[in-house]
Amino acid sequence: MIYQKKNIISIGSIVKTHGVQGALLLRLNEGLSGSILNHSEYCFLMIRSKPVPFKMEDVFESNATDIVLQFHDFATKPEAEQFLNLEVAVEQNKPLKKQKTDQLLSLLGYKIFNDKKLVGTIQDIENTGMQLLFVLEDDLLIPAHDDLIDAVDKKKKIVYMNLPDGLI
């Protein structure tokens, strides 16, 4: 869900506390990965249906669907417990080509063109930890790097790329 006032998007909800230092466990919405918080200093907790920013001090993945968040504002379990069951959101202010895994997943089924030549159709997105890759037919891997993506045409479901010679 995107909130109109602030360009933010819901990424999950707080399901429980974690440890005794006031950390919280964020359960991500289906299809999202922890990389959605990689470039964020703040996230929003939806308090009384309004986004309230909180500075993140520490963020790490607990498993594929859960992230542990430690906020700057509180350091004890009782302080953290008041935020249980709240929705968590992040600001989405970058164009599509600058998004990471979570937004790249919306490109599944898109065709990739390089120099007006069809390269293939995106079957999956693979996160190697160091790099994101588009997985095409026949397991062809193409780096999903910002600098290689020229444009995304949502209507035609096409990703226009500028790939280095010899890559494909």
Backbone as CSV, one residue per row, in Angstrom:
resi,resn,N_x,N_y,N_z,CA_x,CA_y,CA_z,C_x,C_y,C_z
1,MET,0.847,-1.173,0.000,0.000,0.000,0.000,0.892,1.235,0.000
2,ILE,0.645,2.174,-0.913,1.405,3.415,-0.967,0.565,4.516,-0.359
3,TYR,1.143,5.269,0.553,0.446,6.364,1.214,0.639,7.630,0.401
4,GLN,-0.439,8.355,0.181,-0.421,9.512,-0.698,0.394,10.686,-0.157
5,LYS,0.302,10.982,1.137,0.963,12.159,1.681,2.471,12.075,1.571
6,LYS,3.018,10.994,1.978,4.458,10.776,1.888,4.624,9.580,0.976
7,ASN,5.498,9.636,0.072,5.673,8.556,-0.880,6.311,7.358,-0.174
8,ILE,5.500,6.672,0.661,6.020,5.535,1.407,5.238,4.279,1.052
9,ILE,5.891,3.167,1.275,5.295,1.880,0.936,5.430,0.942,2.140
10,SER,4.372,0.220,2.429,4.363,-0.734,3.527,5.271,-1.908,3.187
11,ILE,6.115,-2.318,4.158,7.006,-3.453,3.909,6.757,-4.614,4.863
12,GLY,5.926,-4.403,5.888,5.647,-5.484,6.815,5.125,-4.961,8.141
13,SER,5.233,-5.797,9.188,4.763,-5.369,10.500,5.649,-5.965,11.595
14,ILE,5.612,-5.309,12.753,6.384,-5.754,13.912,5.626,-6.914,14.558
15,VAL,6.290,-8.064,14.699,5.607,-9.243,15.242,6.008,-9.584,16.672
16,LYS,7.225,-9.171,17.081,7.640,-9.432,18.463,8.926,-8.672,18.756
17,THR,9.293,-8.669,20.032,10.568,-8.076,20.414,11.661,-9.115,20.168
18,HIS,12.906,-8.648,20.181,14.039,-9.535,19.951,15.125,-9.192,20.971
19,GLY,15.395,-10.070,21.883,16.416,-9.828,22.899,15.942,-8.857,23.964
20,VAL,16.891,-8.343,24.737,16.555,-7.460,25.851,16.979,-6.019,25.606
21,GLN,17.555,-5.737,24.446,18.057,-4.402,24.144,17.051,-3.532,23.387
22,GLY,15.802,-3.966,23.282,14.780,-3.164,22.621,14.690,-3.368,21.119
23,ALA,15.289,-4.415,20.603,15.189,-4.710,19.175,13.809,-5.300,18.876
24,LEU,13.386,-5.126,17.630,12.082,-5.618,17.186,12.250,-6.536,15.986
25,LEU,11.339,-7.493,15.849,11.358,-8.392,14.705,10.309,-7.931,13.708
26,LEU,10.764,-7.553,12.534,9.901,-7.109,11.437,9.637,-8.289,10.524
27,ARG,8.375,-8.648,10.328,7.993,-9.690,9.376,7.660,-8.997,8.063
28,LEU,8.446,-9.295,7.030,8.283,-8.646,5.730,7.041,-9.135,5.002
29,ASN,6.443,-8.255,4.209,5.341,-8.650,3.338,5.856,-9.657,2.324
30,GLU,4.975,-10.515,1.859,5.341,-11.551,0.904,5.998,-10.948,-0.332
31,GLY,7.096,-11.559,-0.769,7.795,-11.120,-1.975,8.895,-10.098,-1.722
32,LEU,9.018,-9.613,-0.493,10.055,-8.626,-0.187,11.250,-9.302,0.471
33,SER,12.410,-8.667,0.343,13.604,-9.170,1.020,14.203,-8.054,1.858
34,GLY,15.121,-8.425,2.723,15.749,-7.473,3.627,16.495,-6.360,2.921
35,SER,16.817,-6.543,1.664,17.558,-5.511,0.933,16.754,-4.223,0.790
36,ILE,15.460,-4.273,1.036,14.636,-3.075,0.913,15.071,-2.005,1.917
37,LEU,15.757,-2.399,2.984,16.224,-1.437,3.988,17.692,-1.048,3.821
38,ASN,18.358,-1.580,2.796,19.792,-1.360,2.634,20.212,0.104,2.594
39,HIS,19.456,0.936,1.952,19.869,2.327,1.762,19.018,3.301,2.560
40,SER,18.365,2.807,3.576,17.501,3.655,4.391,18.134,3.892,5.748
41,GLU,18.060,5.114,6.197,18.517,5.449,7.538,17.324,5.438,8.498
42,TYR,16.139,5.689,7.936,14.910,5.759,8.711,13.884,4.806,8.122
43,CYS,12.971,4.358,8.967,11.766,3.704,8.489,10.610,4.326,9.264
44,PHE,9.404,4.058,8.822,8.219,4.653,9.433,7.413,3.576,10.143
45,LEU,6.997,3.864,11.365,6.033,3.022,12.047,4.698,3.732,11.927
46,MET,3.680,2.989,11.539,2.358,3.575,11.338,1.639,3.617,12.683
47,ILE,1.634,4.801,13.292,1.013,5.007,14.596,-0.240,5.839,14.393
48,ARG,-1.396,5.265,14.753,-2.699,5.890,14.517,-2.854,6.269,13.035
49,SER,-2.447,5.366,12.181,-2.558,5.505,10.718,-1.710,6.639,10.148
50,LYS,-0.722,7.083,10.897,0.172,8.134,10.411,1.614,7.627,10.468
51,PRO,2.404,7.938,9.431,3.799,7.481,9.414,4.669,8.311,10.355
52,VAL,5.302,7.640,11.325,6.196,8.306,12.273,7.607,7.764,12.011
53,PRO,8.567,8.647,11.659,9.916,8.172,11.340,10.713,7.776,12.578
54,PHE,11.470,6.697,12.443,12.372,6.235,13.486,13.719,5.937,12.844
55,LYS,14.784,6.411,13.468,16.132,6.173,12.952,16.575,4.757,13.333
56,MET,17.021,4.018,12.320,17.477,2.652,12.547,18.954,2.678,12.937
57,GLU,19.254,2.000,14.028,20.628,1.927,14.506,21.321,0.678,13.974
58,ASP,20.565,-0.416,13.914,21.116,-1.677,13.436,20.010,-2.461,12.737
59,VAL,20.370,-3.096,11.627,19.420,-3.885,10.848,20.133,-5.145,10.387
60,PHE,19.531,-6.307,10.643,20.092,-7.533,10.079,18.988,-8.545,9.851
61,GLU,19.198,-9.396,8.850,18.210,-10.411,8.505,18.288,-11.557,9.504
62,SER,17.143,-11.928,10.039,17.051,-13.067,10.936,16.868,-14.342,10.120
63,ASN,16.022,-14.252,9.106,15.810,-15.340,8.152,15.230,-14.714,6.879
64,ALA,14.719,-15.507,5.963,14.255,-14.992,4.666,13.075,-14.034,4.772
65,THR,12.280,-14.141,5.840,11.086,-13.296,5.946,11.128,-12.303,7.101
66,ASP,12.143,-12.403,7.963,12.199,-11.567,9.165,13.482,-10.746,9.235
67,ILE,13.327,-9.526,9.747,14.465,-8.624,9.926,14.456,-8.126,11.363
68,VAL,15.611,-8.074,11.968,15.732,-7.519,13.310,16.104,-6.048,13.176
69,LEU,15.301,-5.185,13.810,15.525,-3.740,13.774,15.849,-3.246,15.180
70,GLN,16.917,-2.488,15.280,17.240,-1.806,16.532,17.136,-0.316,16.235
71,PHE,16.224,0.355,16.929,16.033,1.789,16.713,16.878,2.590,17.688
72,HIS,17.251,3.763,17.254,18.058,4.678,18.054,17.292,5.171,19.281
73,ASP,15.974,5.226,19.180,15.142,5.877,20.186,14.865,5.070,21.453
74,PHE,15.070,3.769,21.441,14.815,2.990,22.650,15.769,1.808,22.741
75,ALA,16.033,1.395,24.007,17.065,0.387,24.231,16.655,-0.701,25.222
76,THR,15.371,-0.774,25.568,14.933,-1.827,26.476,13.729,-2.556,25.888
77,LYS,13.534,-3.767,26.319,12.406,-4.566,25.847,11.062,-3.904,26.171
78,PRO,10.843,-3.381,27.391,9.565,-2.721,27.670,9.297,-1.505,26.772
79,GLU,10.330,-0.744,26.439,10.146,0.391,25.522,9.716,-0.101,24.139
80,ALA,10.298,-1.200,23.699,10.007,-1.739,22.370,8.625,-2.381,22.286
81,GLU,8.136,-2.942,23.368,6.866,-3.674,23.352,5.677,-2.813,22.929
82,GLN,5.753,-1.509,23.124,4.641,-0.645,22.735,4.461,-0.563,21.217
83,PHE,5.433,-1.071,20.450,5.367,-0.991,18.987,4.966,-2.314,18.330
84,LEU,4.610,-3.308,19.144,4.190,-4.597,18.590,2.953,-4.424,17.710
85,ASN,2.900,-5.176,16.643,1.788,-5.227,15.690,1.633,-3.971,14.836
86,LEU,2.586,-3.055,14.878,2.502,-1.865,14.025,3.043,-2.172,12.639
87,GLU,2.450,-1.522,11.659,2.907,-1.623,10.282,4.188,-0.811,10.116
88,VAL,5.118,-1.314,9.286,6.381,-0.638,9.014,6.403,-0.248,7.538
89,ALA,6.882,0.961,7.257,6.945,1.448,5.880,8.280,2.145,5.653
90,VAL,8.653,2.286,4.389,9.859,3.025,4.011,9.508,4.010,2.915
91,GLU,10.332,5.040,2.816,10.135,6.033,1.768,10.590,5.455,0.441
92,GLN,9.789,5.691,-0.565,10.103,5.208,-1.903,10.207,6.428,-2.808
93,ASN,11.410,6.972,-2.895,11.579,8.206,-3.650,12.538,8.075,-4.821
94,LYS,12.964,6.859,-5.120,13.884,6.659,-6.226,13.106,6.151,-7.436
95,PRO,13.559,6.449,-8.648,12.906,5.881,-9.820,13.100,4.364,-9.851
96,LEU,12.254,3.680,-10.601,12.267,2.219,-10.642,13.646,1.659,-10.938
97,LYS,14.382,2.276,-11.854,15.671,1.703,-12.222,16.688,1.753,-11.087
98,LYS,16.411,2.512,-10.037,17.328,2.611,-8.910,16.925,1.696,-7.753
99,GLN,15.818,0.991,-7.859,15.363,0.126,-6.774,16.165,-1.170,-6.769
100,LYS,16.106,-1.877,-5.674,16.842,-3.124,-5.529,15.901,-4.321,-5.689
101,THR,16.249,-5.424,-5.108,15.564,-6.695,-5.335,14.046,-6.594,-5.293
102,ASP,13.519,-5.941,-4.274,12.075,-5.924,-4.089,11.342,-5.292,-5.268
103,GLN,11.869,-4.197,-5.775,11.233,-3.565,-6.909,11.587,-4.285,-8.207
104,LEU,12.746,-4.898,-8.271,13.118,-5.649,-9.467,12.200,-6.849,-9.668
105,LEU,11.656,-7.378,-8.577,10.731,-8.508,-8.701,9.516,-8.140,-9.537
106,SER,9.161,-6.859,-9.564,8.028,-6.432,-10.386,8.350,-6.532,-11.875
107,LEU,9.612,-6.784,-12.213,10.015,-6.899,-13.616,9.961,-8.337,-14.140
108,LEU,9.530,-9.272,-13.302,9.416,-10.650,-13.770,8.488,-10.707,-14.972
109,GLY,8.927,-11.402,-16.008,8.136,-11.500,-17.230,8.451,-10.409,-18.255
110,TYR,9.215,-9.401,-17.852,9.614,-8.338,-18.786,10.675,-8.874,-19.739
111,LYS,10.699,-8.312,-20.945,11.715,-8.663,-21.931,12.877,-7.692,-21.791
112,ILE,14.100,-8.203,-21.957,15.292,-7.359,-21.918,15.772,-7.143,-23.350
113,PHE,15.988,-5.867,-23.670,16.544,-5.497,-24.965,17.886,-4.814,-24.750
114,ASN,18.853,-5.168,-25.596,20.160,-4.528,-25.599,20.440,-4.092,-27.032
115,ASP,20.662,-2.804,-27.254,20.874,-2.269,-28.612,19.777,-2.728,-29.575
116,LYS,18.528,-2.602,-29.158,17.346,-2.945,-29.955,17.243,-4.434,-30.287
117,LYS,18.054,-5.262,-29.617,18.022,-6.703,-29.852,17.484,-7.393,-28.604
118,LEU,16.521,-8.303,-28.788,15.944,-9.050,-27.678,16.990,-9.994,-27.096
119,VAL,17.224,-9.876,-25.786,18.167,-10.748,-25.090,17.424,-11.928,-24.479
120,GLY,16.240,-11.670,-23.907,15.456,-12.725,-23.296,14.408,-12.151,-22.361
121,THR,13.714,-13.041,-21.667,12.655,-12.655,-20.737,13.103,-12.974,-19.312
122,ILE,12.838,-12.044,-18.401,13.240,-12.215,-17.006,12.355,-13.281,-16.355
123,GLN,12.993,-14.369,-15.916,12.299,-15.474,-15.266,12.365,-15.369,-13.745
124,ASP,13.478,-14.762,-13.240,13.690,-14.684,-11.793,14.737,-13.615,-11.514
125,ILE,14.859,-13.225,-10.236,15.893,-12.314,-9.765,16.706,-13.084,-8.740
126,GLU,18.022,-13.109,-8.904,18.880,-13.819,-7.971,19.754,-12.816,-7.233
127,ASN,19.800,-12.947,-5.912,20.637,-12.087,-5.088,21.796,-12.931,-4.587
128,THR,22.989,-12.685,-5.128,24.163,-13.467,-4.741,24.799,-12.937,-3.470
129,GLY,24.254,-11.857,-2.942,24.838,-11.211,-1.775,25.756,-10.079,-2.184
130,MET,26.426,-10.235,-3.291,27.312,-9.195,-3.811,26.669,-8.467,-4.983
131,GLN,25.739,-9.126,-5.655,25.202,-8.579,-6.889,23.813,-9.157,-7.160
132,LEU,22.966,-8.344,-7.781,21.654,-8.815,-8.210,21.749,-9.222,-9.676
133,LEU,21.077,-10.321,-10.003,21.135,-10.836,-11.370,19.732,-11.115,-11.886
134,PHE,19.490,-10.753,-13.163,18.289,-11.186,-13.851,18.568,-12.600,-14.338
135,VAL,17.656,-13.526,-14.080,17.777,-14.892,-14.580,16.827,-15.007,-15.763
136,LEU,17.399,-15.271,-16.952,16.611,-15.393,-18.175,16.442,-16.868,-18.525
137,GLU,15.796,-17.106,-19.666,15.649,-18.485,-20.129,17.022,-19.123,-20.247
138,ASP,17.064,-20.428,-20.209,18.310,-21.191,-20.312,19.318,-20.782,-19.242
139,ASP,18.824,-20.248,-18.108,19.660,-19.844,-16.971,20.726,-18.814,-17.331
140,LEU,20.476,-18.024,-18.360,21.364,-16.908,-18.699,21.250,-15.861,-17.603
141,LEU,22.387,-15.391,-17.078,22.419,-14.411,-16.002,22.906,-13.065,-16.523
142,ILE,22.159,-12.010,-16.210,22.493,-10.644,-16.610,22.554,-9.791,-15.345
143,PRO,23.633,-9.036,-15.118,23.692,-8.171,-13.935,22.544,-7.158,-13.936
144,ALA,21.852,-7.054,-12.810,20.739,-6.105,-12.679,21.268,-4.842,-12.003
145,HIS,22.304,-4.272,-12.583,22.967,-3.101,-12.001,22.355,-1.820,-12.555
146,ASP,22.208,-0.823,-11.664,21.614,0.466,-12.041,22.258,1.074,-13.281
147,ASP,23.583,0.992,-13.367,24.299,1.630,-14.474,24.028,0.955,-15.819
148,LEU,23.544,-0.288,-15.791,23.287,-1.014,-17.031,21.857,-0.850,-17.535
149,ILE,20.959,-0.382,-16.676,19.553,-0.214,-17.049,19.348,1.200,-17.576
150,ASP,18.972,1.288,-18.857,18.723,2.597,-19.467,17.309,3.088,-19.180
151,ALA,16.334,2.190,-19.320,14.938,2.585,-19.132,14.082,1.354,-18.907
152,VAL,12.912,1.596,-18.311,11.922,0.546,-18.100,10.609,1.039,-18.674
153,ASP,10.043,0.286,-19.609,8.756,0.622,-20.201,7.716,-0.324,-19.607
154,LYS,6.936,0.205,-18.657,5.961,-0.636,-17.955,4.840,-1.081,-18.878
155,LYS,4.418,-0.213,-19.793,3.309,-0.565,-20.678,3.675,-1.707,-21.612
156,LYS,4.875,-1.672,-22.159,5.316,-2.709,-23.089,6.017,-3.864,-22.381
157,LYS,6.247,-3.708,-21.051,6.956,-4.703,-20.252,8.334,-5.020,-20.853
158,ILE,9.114,-3.924,-21.008,10.454,-4.039,-21.579,11.453,-3.318,-20.682
159,VAL,12.619,-3.953,-20.488,13.757,-3.320,-19.813,14.812,-3.079,-20.892
160,TYR,15.175,-1.815,-21.082,16.208,-1.455,-22.048,17.530,-1.358,-21.297
161,MET,18.517,-2.126,-21.774,19.802,-2.165,-21.080,20.935,-1.801,-22.026
162,ASN,22.041,-1.389,-21.433,23.271,-1.102,-22.168,24.338,-2.041,-21.615
163,LEU,24.410,-3.241,-22.194,25.283,-4.292,-21.668,26.675,-4.211,-22.296
164,PRO,27.704,-4.524,-21.524,29.074,-4.524,-22.059,29.240,-5.581,-23.143
165,ASP,30.103,-5.295,-24.108,30.376,-6.259,-25.170,30.903,-7.553,-24.573
166,GLY,30.458,-8.665,-25.140,30.931,-9.975,-24.699,30.168,-10.564,-23.523
167,LEU,29.236,-9.805,-22.936,28.481,-10.316,-21.794,27.460,-11.359,-22.216
168,ILE,26.856,-11.155,-23.373,25.828,-12.111,-23.828,26.259,-12.818,-25.096
